[in-house]
Every structure is written in C-alpha cells, then in structure tokens.
Amino acid sequence: MLCAGYLTAQTPDYHPQVIAGVDYFRERVDEQLPLVEDLIICPKNGGFIQGENGLC
C-alpha cells in the first residue's frame, strides 16, 4: 500500500521488519522495567543508599 509516496508498515516487504523491531523493543522494556521501578521506589524510601545491588 502506498500512502503519500511512502511504503506503509502494512506493505508485505516491511511487515517482518516492523514486527522484529516491535519485538526488540518489547524485550528491552522487559529487561529495563525492574530497573526503572527501583529508581522510582528509592526516593520514596529515603534516597539512594549503597547496598548489595547498588540501589536503596
């Protein structure tokens, strides 16, 4: 499908790459979400204190 001269993500030639890209970022989110949650919790617990894992 062409839209304003550009191929869309629904074009069969790009669909596998789009799915692979989305899967890649889902994996990165799964890896990094626990780290972000720790960073949110630390200030609520009184700040950052050096511990076994370097947080709180």
ZAZAMAR-216348 format. One line per 5 residues: number of its first residue (from 1); their letters; for each residue x, y, z of C-alpha. Coordinates in steps of 0.25 Angstrom, whole numbers. Layout:
N
NUM> A> X/Y/Z  ...
***
This chain:
56
1> MLCAG> 0/0/0  5/14/-4  2/26/5  7/40/1  18/33/-7
6> YLTAQ> 23/25/5  22/10/8  14/7/20  16/-3/31  5/-12/24
11> TPDYH> 14/-14/12  18/-29/12  32/-25/9  33/-17/22  24/-25/31
16> PQVIA> 34/-35/36  44/-24/40  33/-16/47  29/-28/55  44/-31/58
21> GVDYF> 46/-16/63  34/-17/72  39/-30/78  53/-24/80  47/-12/88
26> RERVD> 38/-21/96  50/-29/100  57/-16/104  45/-12/113  44/-25/120
31> EQLPL> 59/-24/123  59/-10/128  45/-8/135  50/-14/148  62/-4/148
36> VEDLI> 52/8/146  43/2/157  55/2/166  59/16/163  44/21/166
41> ICPKN> 44/13/179  57/18/184  54/33/187  41/29/193  49/20/203
46> GGFIQ> 58/32/207  68/33/196  79/24/190  88/16/199  99/7/194
51> GENGL> 95/-7/197  97/-21/191  91/-17/177  95/-2/178  81/3/180
56> C> 74/7/192
***
